[in-house]
């Protein structure tokens, strides 16, 4: 009887010990801000290779940032996987993410390591993609409207009610568009343009991929989207094309971060290292996602839009990824653009 009581006490002590935590149970909670198909494939493959139980939650990068901020005192997630880099930089600035330098860093493209450096190594680039337009070729032909080639084309009267862009407060894609227009046109002209564009917008979905999916399915004629989201819709058989704005366009460095106070920190680091390997980055194309991978040894999908064929701006990630600038621009967009009737 004494031996039985002693064994029970030892188990209870072990369970209450600070050394026994969620990470010892082999769990990992991923907040994923990329296409759902890629999120699921990556989670399943990592679980298969490591035996770590992976839970994936999917939301746009703007919403994920808001969730991480709300959970700061009691983090529920371990890794923030993907989504535009600006909110990752803001999370780093607000000390919501952990410093971690992966041994894979030496194999990454300069744009990926620069993202890490300006964040004090609280994030890293995992892919890159340029902003542009998606459009339904059949719908435009039926309406006898030329496919857009420039930002100026989106505010033409014939596209009234036939353009979609995500809500920049919820979507990293749309915030990139907002910051891009400010850098291309200057702030005053950019906001005049956004007011004119607002009249042609049918709705602002919360997800950055929502507009291109709507264009592919004929629910809208044109979307403001990352161009790498278009080839996957084409492969699914939808009549959708893409173009890069003639005036110039911005791009994203899709990023990855570990949450400050992550319950499964060691497993988070394992996933972080794994996600930067060529084999892990090849999974994107399997999920019909065609961004440019950050590992120099990962193959570039032939479907991935090439930066060399576009007029890219020198996107100021440090400025537009800062908390103050992002907050200011979003508040101004809400007050001066989204609040006016269409």
C-alpha positions, -999 to 999 in steps of 0.1 A, spaced: 0 0 0 29 24 9 45 16 -24 13 24 -43 9 57 -25 45 66 -32 41 58 -69 10 80 -70 28 108 -53 57 106 -77 34 107 -108 16 137 -93 49 155 -86 61 148 -122 29 162 -137 31 193 -116 68 198 -123 77 228 -145 98 205 -166 68 187 -179 51 210 -204 30 208 -235 61 206 -256 70 172 -240 38 158 -253 48 165 -289 23 192 -299 27 222 -322 1 249 -328 5 267 -361 -13 299 -371 -11 299 -409 -18 329 -432 -12 313 -466 -35 294 -488 -53 267 -468 -41 239 -491 -5 248 -484 -11 252 -446 -27 217 -444 0 200 -466 29 215 -446 13 206 -413 5 170 -424 40 165 -438 58 178 -407 37 157 -385 44 126 -406 82 133 -406 85 141 -369 56 125 -350 47 158 -335 10 164 -334 3 196 -355 -28 217 -351 -33 243 -379 -55 274 -376 -60 294 -408 -66 332 -410 -54 362 -430 -22 379 -417 -40 410 -404 -64 389 -384 -37 366 -372 -16 396 -360 -47 409 -341 -52 374 -325 -15 371 -315 -17 406 -299 -49 397 -280 -33 365 -267 1 381 -258 -3 374 -220 -14 338 -227 -2 326 -261 -22 298 -277 -1 295 -309 35 285 -313 44 294 -349 30 320 -373 35 305 -407 33 327 -438 14 358 -447 27 391 -457 58 404 -439 46 438 -428 25 425 -399 52 400 -389 76 431 -387 50 449 -366 47 418 -343 85 419 -339 85 456 -331 58 450 -304 78 421 -289 52 395 -296 76 371 -313 108 353 -303 144 359 -315 156 329 -334 184 324 -359 179 292 -378 210 273 -390 192 274 -424 198 311 -426 230 307 -447 210 291 -475 185 318 -480 182 346 -506 192 381 -494 157 394 -494 147 366 -469 177 373 -446 171 411 -448 136 406 -435 152 388 -405 178 414 -399 154 444 -399 132 424 -374 161 417 -350 158 380 -361 123 377 -348 110 367 -383 124 354 -415 114 354 -452 100 321 -465 87 332 -500 83 363 -521 55 374 -544 45 405 -564 12 424 -563 -9 426 -594 -43 419 -609 -63 388 -615 -91 389 -640 -118 367 -655 -110 365 -692 -145 352 -702 -163 378 -682 -142 407 -695 -147 394 -731 -185 392 -726 -186 428 -713 -161 439 -740 -137 453 -714 -99 452 -719 -79 434 -693 -63 459 -668 -27 466 -673 -23 496 -651 -36 509 -617 -54 536 -637 -75 510 -655 -92 498 -623 -110 532 -618 -126 533 -653 -164 536 -652 -170 503 -671 -156 484 -640 -181 499 -615 -190 471 -591 -167 447 -608 -135 450 -587 -126 433 -555 -98 440 -531 -95 426 -496 -100 447 -465 -65 460 -455 -72 459 -418 -77 421 -421 -56 412 -450 -19 415 -455 -24 414 -493 -46 445 -492 -23 463 -468 5 457 -492 -16 472 -519 -24 503 -498 13 508 -489 23 502 -525 0 528 -539 13 554 -513 48 546 -525 40 546 -562 18 578 -563 26 597 -531 1 597 -502 -23 624 -513 -27 611 -548 -29 575 -536 -59 583 -513 -76 602 -541 -71 571 -562 -84 548 -534 -116 569 -532 -121 565 -569 -114 528 -567 -139 525 -538 -167 534 -562 -158 504 -584 -154 479 -555 -182 454 -550 -169 442 -516 -138 440 -495 -133 403 -484 -113 397 -452 -90 372 -469 -64 383 -494 -71 353 -516 -108 359 -516 -108 384 -545 -88 362 -569 -110 333 -561 -140 354 -569 -125 366 -602 -117 330 -612 -153 320 -605 -168 349 -624 -182 366 -592 -161 397 -601 -142 407 -632 -110 420 -616 -91 414 -583 -62 431 -566 -41 401 -556 -7 386 -554 0 373 -588 13 339 -576 -23 331 -566 -34 331 -602 -16 300 -617 -33 277 -591 -67 289 -602 -57 284 -639 -46 248 -630 -80 243 -615 -95 251 -649 -108 286 -642 -106 313 -670 -84 337 -651 -54 358 -662 -29 381 -645 -9 413 -651 15 436 -632 6 473 -630 24 494 -655 31 523 -631 50 500 -608 40 475 -580 51 463 -546 59 428 -534 57 408 -502 82 388 -483 60 361 -468 74 355 -434 75 331 -404 77 339 -367 77 321 -334 53 335 -308 68 350 -276 61 326 -248 53 297 -271 42 267 -251 59 243 -275 91 263 -282 114 235 -291 89 220 -315 84 255 -329 121 258 -336 121 224 -353 93 234 -376 110 268 -383 142 250 -394 122 224 -414 101 251 -432 133 267 -445 146 235 -462 143 230 -500 121 199 -495 96 217 -473 95 247 -497 89 223 -526 55 215 -510 42 249 -521 40 239 -558 23 206 -548 -4 227 -531 -6 248 -564 11 278 -547 37 295 -569 56 321 -548 94 323 -551 109 302 -524 134 317 -500 159 288 -500 184 293 -528 185 255 -533 147 251 -537 135 249 -573 116 280 -586 82 268 -600 80 275 -637 45 290 -630 59 315 -605 56 351 -618 91 365 -624 102 397 -608 124 405 -638 93 409 -660 77 436 -638 83 472 -628 89 467 -591 93 495 -566 119 496 -538 93 486 -512 102 501 -479 95 471 -456 110 488 -425 87 519 -427 55 502 -438 60 473 -415 62 496 -384 33 497 -360 29 535 -361 28 537 -399 5 507 -404 -19 520 -378 -19 554 -393 -26 543 -428 -53 518 -418 -71 545 -398 -69 569 -426 -82 543 -451 -111 535 -428 -120 572 -423 -114 586 -458 -122 556 -480 -142 528 -464 -166 551 -447 -178 568 -479 -209 554 -497 -203 535 -530 
